[in-house]
Amino acid sequence: MTLRYSAHLNTLYGAVPWPSRPARAAGDGFGCVELWAPPADQREVLALELDRLALEVACVNTAEGPYADDFGQLGNPAAAAWWREDFRQTLAFARRIRAGAINVLAGGRLAGSSRGNQLATAHANLAWALTTLREGDPQLLLEPLNAADRRSPLLRGVDDARALIDRLDRPGSLRLLFDAYHLFQEESDLLAVLRDAEDCIGHIQIADWPGRGRPGTGRIPFPELLDAIERLGYDGWIGLEHFPHPAEEPTVPPAPHRRTAATGGPA
């Protein structure tokens, strides 16, 4: 079994103008890409490029929000109407580009609103969003974030995300985004929590810590992590959501992390 990697258009190619990013990824050997929420005025241009290049799309994000420091509005009681309209637009775009998943950004804790009230809002918004899905639509993902990079995230660990996922009980439509960079900072044992979350993982993203650099440049034990992912039988895409060093060129598969059925280890 060979693990499959998708190129993140925002991190790996952030210095490239939007319309040119898919072609750069394809030129570097990637067959799949993923992205945060793209600029509204670039969506159709981007979709046409993805069509032309026959690139798969692993994941796209909902929008962060109307303010500079936002990172999602799912749990904002005052923004339910805004969030639902953004979700409609994101779902339409995800259908257009045949994305496999939508990362539903939960956002952070808000002054003047209890955590319970925010979680109730997140539950209500997700329950509504699930009713809009039809057969063949992208699955929805919840991503726990670390509290060092983001201001007091509403979802900080796997248990936080699982509580919402289990309560809604739509395992084929709502799953966990396992981001190794974030969870390494929040969980006491990254490999253990990976094994525990096996049944609800919908997508995986990787970057090293500290610095969110290429895997192998920091402290996350990537040979062990990738071996564990392979042993789980995970057959989805693994998103390369790291920022390259200026001297690096993105490559696929990302050395030294190619896995093979014969060796089970780095090539």
Secondary structure, 3 states (H helix, E strand, C coil): CCCEEEEECCCCCCCCCHHHHHHHHHHCCCCEEEECCCCHHHHHHHHHHHHHHCCEEEEEECCCCCCCCCCECCCCHHHHHHHHHHHHHHHHHHHHCCECEEECCECECCCCCCHHHHHHHHHHHHHHHHHCCCCCCCEEEECCCCCCCCCCECCCCHHHHHHHHHHHCCCCCEEEEEEHHHHHHHCCCHHHHHHHCHHHEEEEEECCCCCCCCCCCCCCCHHHHHHHHHHCCCCCEEEECCCCCCCCCCCCCCCCCCCCCCCCCCC
